[in-house]
């Protein structure tokens, strides 16, 4: 088990809340993704995926990139652009 901590973050971009994800271990921040979504539920979905699958630090970027691609495809389908 890798004992990583996953924290949803929030910051403002042009008066809109944007949610991100900070990944750390007991000593330092490993990765920080500042702009996951404007919806906290989407940031939580990514957080849950990483937590429940016990992802290695080596594969964090791959999983996050896959997540963003899935969200992009979902957006295209929802708008009839696929």
MITI-531200 format. One record per residue: x, y, z of N, C-alpha, C in turn; residue in one letter. Coordinates in steps of 0.2 Angstrom, whole numbers, padded with zeros to 4 digits, always signed. Layout:
# MITI-531200
XYZXYZXYZA...
END
This chain:
# MITI-531200
+0004-0006+0000+0000+0000+0000+0004+0006+0000X+0002+0011-0004+0007+0017-0005+0006+0023+0000X+0001+0023+0004-0001+0028+0009-0001+0035+0007X-0004+0036+0001-0004+0043-0001-0011+0046+0001X-0011+0052+0002-0016+0056+0004-0019+0060-0002X-0025+0060-0002-0029+0064-0008-0033+0069-0005X-0032+0075-0007-0036+0081-0004-0039+0085-0010X-0045+0086-0010-0048+0091-0015-0047+0098-0013X-0045+0102-0018-0043+0109-0017-0048+0113-0021X-0048+0119-0019-0053+0124-0022-0049+0131-0023X-0050+0134-0029-0047+0141-0030-0052+0144-0035X-0052+0151-0035-0056+0154-0039-0052+0156-0046X-0056+0156-0051-0053+0158-0058-0059+0162-0061X-0058+0169-0061-0063+0173-0063-0070+0172-0060X-0070+0172-0053-0075+0172-0049-0079+0165-0050X-0076+0160-0052-0079+0153-0053-0074+0149-0049X-0077+0145-0044-0074+0140-0041-0071+0134-0045X-0065+0132-0045-0062+0127-0048-0059+0122-0043X-0060+0116-0044-0058+0111-0039-0052+0107-0042X-0048+0105-0038-0042+0102-0040-0041+0096-0035X-0035+0093-0036-0033+0087-0032-0025+0088-0030X-0024+0088-0023-0017+0088-0021-0016+0081-0018X-0010+0078-0020-0008+0071-0018-0002+0072-0014X-0002+0069-0008+0004+0070-0004+0005+0063+0000X+0011+0063+0002+0013+0057+0007+0014+0061+0014X+0017+0057+0019+0017+0060+0025+0022+0066+0025X+0027+0067+0020+0032+0072+0021+0031+0077+0015X+0028+0076+0010+0028+0081+0005+0022+0080+0000X+0021+0086-0004+0016+0085-0010+0019+0082-0015X+0016+0076-0018+0019+0072-0023+0017+0076-0030X+0010+0077-0031+0007+0080-0037+0002+0085-0035X+0001+0090-0039-0005+0094-0038-0008+0096-0045X-0015+0094-0045-0018+0096-0051-0023+0101-0049X-0022+0107-0052-0026+0113-0049-0033+0114-0052X-0034+0111-0058-0040+0112-0062-0043+0106-0065X-0046+0102-0060-0049+0096-0062-0056+0097-0065X-0060+0101-0061-0066+0103-0064-0069+0109-0060X-0075+0112-0063-0079+0117-0059-0084+0113-0055X-0084+0107-0056-0089+0103-0052-0085+0099-0046X-0087+0100-0040-0084+0096-0035-0085+0089-0035X-0090+0087-0038-0092+0080-0039-0087+0076-0044X-0085+0080-0049-0080+0077-0054-0073+0076-0050X-0071+0081-0046-0065+0081-0043-0065+0075-0038X-0071+0074-0035-0072+0068-0030-0071+0062-0034X-0074+0061-0040-0074+0055-0044-0067+0053-0045X-0062+0058-0047-0055+0056-0048-0052+0054-0042X-0053+0058-0036-0050+0056-0030-0052+0049-0028X-0059+0047-0029-0061+0041-0027-0057+0035-0031X-0057+0037-0037-0053+0032-0042-0046+0031-0040X-0043+0036-0038-0036+0035-0036-0035+0031-0029X-0040+0033-0024-0039+0030-0018-0041+0023-0018X-0046+0021-0022-0049+0014-0021-0045+0009-0025X-0040+0012-0030-0036+0008-0034-0029+0007-0032X-0027+0011-0026-0021+0011-0023-0015+0012-0029X-0016+0017-0032-0012+0019-0038-0004+0020-0036X+0000+0018-0039+0007+0019-0038+0009+0026-0040X+0013+0030-0037+0015+0036-0039+0018+0037-0046X+0021+0031-0049+0023+0031-0055+0018+0031-0061X+0011+0030-0059+0006+0029-0063+0001+0035-0062X+0002+0039-0058-0003+0045-0056-0005+0049-0063X+0000+0051-0066-0001+0055-0072-0005+0051-0077X-0004+0045-0078-0007+0041-0083-0015+0041-0081X-0016+0039-0075-0023+0039-0073-0027+0045-0073X-0023+0051-0072-0026+0057-0072-0028+0059-0079X-0023+0058-0084-0024+0059-0091-0030+0055-0094X-0030+0049-0092-0036+0045-0094-0042+0048-0091X-0043+0050-0085-0049+0053-0082-0051+0059-0087X-0046+0064-0088-0047+0070-0092-0050+0068-0099X-0047+0063-0102-0049+0060-0109-0056+0058-0108X-0058+0054-0103-0065+0051-0102-0070+0057-0101X-0068+0062-0098-0072+0068-0096-0073+0072-0103X-0068+0072-0107-0068+0076-0113-0073+0072-0118X-0072+0065-0118-0077+0061-0123-0084+0062-0120X-0085+0062-0114-0092+0062-0111-0095+0069-0113X-0091+0074-0113-0093+0081-0115-0095+0081-0122X-0091+0078-0126-0093+0077-0133-0099+0074-0135X-0100+0068-0131-0106+0064-0132-0112+0068-0130X-0112+0071-0124-0117+0075-0122-0120+0080-0126X-0115+0083-0130-0116+0088-0135-0117+0086-0142X-0118+0079-0143-0119+0077-0150-0113+0078-0154X-0107+0078-0152-0101+0080-0156-0096+0074-0157X-0099+0068-0155-0094+0062-0155-0095+0059-0162X
END
